[in-house]
Amino acid sequence: MIIDVDAKQFRQKLPTDPHPFVSEKFTEMNAYKVDRIVRLIQDVDKVPLGLVAGVKDNVLLSPFSAPFGGFHYKNENIYPSTIDSFLAELIEYARCEQLKKIHITLPPDLYSMSFNAKTINSFVRLGFQMEIPDTTNWVELKTFNDAYTYPDSRTYYNQAVKHGLSFQTVSTHSEIEAIYELIVDSRVRMERPIYMTLDDVLNTSKLFPTDFLSVTKPTGELVAGAIFYRINTIAFAVFWGDAISGRSLRAMDFMAIHLWSYYKKLGFHIVDLGKSSESGVPNEGLLRFKETHECVTSLKYTFTYLLNE
């Protein structure tokens, strides 16, 4: 039987967060966006897994304000039958609570490959519906040798170098605001949504170490920028983009290689560049850019379960 417990009880049973977007601090910071928070575990002595989620308009949501959510678990070495049991009881819990739907987006495989494989298998066998998976990209820094392997990308980078561009981290409010505004303009131009205000970014930076990075011309003009969270050994791209004036300068080609080198030197293992699709439909230009700049492509899965009225 699934029960809803308070934060202290949940953390006593499952103290380790598989990623920060399901941490207690992040959950509490965004709790106002839903009707209520639930922390669900099975009513057993040894709790193997659990789910922190939001409920809004009678829909159980994980995440409710993040790129992905998913489960807490003791370790990835979990029996598929244990996952089956939890999901079956989760369906029954939702039905008893008169919820309309369960909606769960798992993290990309780079965060929990073995657990994801077993959970996706359980989702399908228990009747959850899989939405069109999003394409997502990441860079394996252990195999990155401070150079592009794709010939055109090397050519574009060499062109950028001739323009005298420079890459740096910034920290003043005016510099951070300029990066954010550049990214907003870039997303509007590319017809891509942006889900966070500058205040959202700054508030979240109080929870995670956050880097604000810029590419400028010799004149000091900002031509590209990026915002990254530090998540253990993963550098997570919140946003990145370029100005119109940075296009002809190959500012993104310049910034990407410096980002990979910057985080590799700091000891990070992976740069997570997030999804390259909207509602499952790939953005071909964005996907190709990432893949020709040392990224691999994987999938991020979302599953839903509709309950009878």
N, C-alpha and C positions, 0 to 999 in steps of 0.2 A: 504494500500500500504506500502511495506517495503522500508525503505530508509537507506542509509549508512551515518552515522554521525561521527563527530570527537570524540575523547576521552572525551573532556570536556562536550559536549552535552549528550553523552551516560551516563556519571557519574552523571550528573544533574538529569536525568530521573530515573536511576537505580543505586543508590550509594552503595548498599550493595552487596558484593561478596558472593555467596553461598559456595564457597571454594576458596582457594588461586590460584589454577591453572587457574582460569579465571580472576584473578586480573590484573589491568593495568600494574603493575610493572613486573609481570611474563610474560605477553603478550609482552611487549616491549623488555624484555631481550631476548626473543626467536624469535622476529619478522624477523630476518635475515634468518630464516629457510624456509620462505615462500615468495611468490612473492609479496603479500600485505596482510594487515590486514583489515578486515571489521568489523564494529560495527553496527549491524542491529537492528532497532526498527520499529514499525509501526508509520505511520505519523498521530498520534492522540494526543489529548491534554494530556490525562492520559495514560501513557505508562505502560502496565502491565508486559511485559516481553521483553527480547531482547537476542541477540546472538552475542558474540564476537568470530570471527573465522579467520582462515588463508585461503588464496587461493593459491594453488600451482598446476601448470599444469592443470588449469581450473577445479579443484576440491575444493569444499568448505569443510574445515576440522575443526572440533572441537572435540578433541584437535588436534594441529599440533605438539606439543612437550610436552606431559604430559600423565599421566596414564588415565586421563579422562577429559572431557570438560563439555559441556552442556550449559544451559541457565541461564541468570540472570532473577530474577522475584521479584516483590514487596513483595509477601508472598505466602506461599504454599496454601492458601485458595483461589485458582484461579479457575474460571469456566472452565470445559473441553471445552466449546464452544470457550473460549478465546484462548486456546491453539490450537484448530482446526483452528481458523482464522489466527493465526500467521504462522502455518505450511503451510497452503494453500498459503498464500502470500509469504512465503519463497520459495516455489516451483516456483511460478511465477517470483520472483526476480531472482532466479538462471537461469531460462529459458531466461529471458530478458538479463542477463549478459552472455549468451551463455556458461554457465558452463556445465560440463559433468556429475557431480555427487555431491550429498550432503552426507557427512559422519560425523555422530555425535555419540560419545560415552558418555553416561550419567554417572554421578558418581554413586557409589554403593548406595544402599538404606539408609545406615546409615547416609548419608549426606542430603538426601531429599526424604524420603520415599513417602509421599503423592503426591508431585509434580511428582515424577518418575512414580507412578502408573497411573496418568492421562495422562502423556506425552506418555508413552508406548502405552496406549490405543489409543491415537490420532494418533501416528505413524502408527499403524497397520491399523486403519480405513481409513487413508489417502493414503495408498498404499506404505508406506516405507517398505523396506525389512529388516527383522531382521537377523543379522548374528548370528552364534552360540554364545550364551552368555558365557562369561568367568566366571569361579568360582572364588569367592573372599572370603577372610576370615577376621574376626575381633574378638577381645576379649572384652567382656563387663566387665569393671573393677569394676563396682558396685557390681557384684555378685561374683567376684574373692576374695577368702579368703586366699591368700598367700600360697596355696597348690594345687597340681594337684589332680583332682578327678579321673583320669584314673589310675588304679593300676600300669600298666607297667611304666607309666611316673614317678610315685613316686619312683619306684625301680631304674630307670635310674638316676634320680636326686640324690638319696642317694648314688649311685655308684660314681657320679661325685664329690660329697662332699668329699668322701674318698681320692680323688686325690689331694685335697688341692687347687682347682681352686678358683680364685677370679674374681670379676666383678667390673668394674669401668668405669667412663667416662674419656675421654682423650681430650687433647686440642692442643698439639704441632703438628707442621706440619709433623714431622717424624712418630709420632704415628698415625695420620690420614691417611697418605700415606700407612702405613703398613696395616691398616684395609682395605683400598680400594683394595690394591693388594691381600690381602687374599681373599676378596670377588670375585675379578676377577678370581682368581685361582679356587675357589669353583664353580663358574658358568661354567667355561670351563669344569671342571670335571663332572658336572651334565648336561652338554650340554644345558645350559640355557643362553639366550642372555643377554648382558648388554648394555644399551643404553646411558649411561652417562660416560664421561671421568672424571678423578679426578678434572680437571678444571671446568667442568660442575657442579659437586657437590659443589665445593668451591664457585663458582659464585652464585649458587642458595642459598647457606647458608647465603648470604648477604641479601636475601629477607625474609627468614623464619628462626626463631631460629632453629638450627640444633644440634643434639646430636651425638657424636661419642663415641661408647661404646665398651669395649673390655672384653674378658675373657682370663686370663693368667694362666699359671702353676706357681708353687712356684719358678721356675727358672727365671720367667719373660717372658717365651716364649708365644707369642700370639697364641691362639688356636681357637678363635672365635671372630667375630666382627659384629657390626651393625651400620647403619647410619639411623637416624630418624629425620623427620621434626616435629615441634610442630605446629599443626593447631588448634587453639582455644583450645578445650578440647579433641582433637584427636591427638594421637601420630601416625604418618604415617611412616611406614617402607619403606625407600628408597631401601635399600639393607641389607641383613644379610647373614651370612654363617660361615662355619668352615674350619679349615685346616685339611688335612689328619690326622695329629697327634692328632687332637681333637676328631676324631670319636670314638676311643676306650675309650676316657676319658668321653664321653657323654657330650661334651662341649655345644652342642646346647640345650640339656635338662636343663643344668645348666643355660645357658644364658636366655632362654625363661622365666623361672619363675622369675628371677631377673629383667628382663625387665618389666614384668607385675607389679611386686611389686614397682619398681622404679617409674613408671608413675602413679600408683594408689596413692602413697604417695605424689606425686606432685599435685594431684587433677584432673588428667585427667580422662575422662569417658570411652574412647575407645582406643584400640590399633588396628589400621588398618594395616593388614599384606599384603594387596594387593592380586593380583590374584594368583591362583594356577593352571593356564592353559596357553596354548599357542595356539592362534587362536581358542579358544573354547575347545580344547582337554585337559581334566584334566591331571595334573601330579599326578598320584595316590599316589606316595610316599610322595610328598610334602603336598598334601591335607590331607593324613592320619596323618602326623606329626602334622599339625596344629590342626586338629580336636581332637587329643588325648592330646593336650596341651592347652585346654580350649577355642578353637576357634569355632565359628559358621560359617557356610557356606551360602553365599548368591550369587546372580548373578549380573554381570555387563553387561549392554546391549549396543549394537552398532546397529545403524540403518543407512541404506543407501537409497538414492533415485536416480535412473538413469534417466537422462533426454534424451529426443529424440535428435538425432543428427540433 
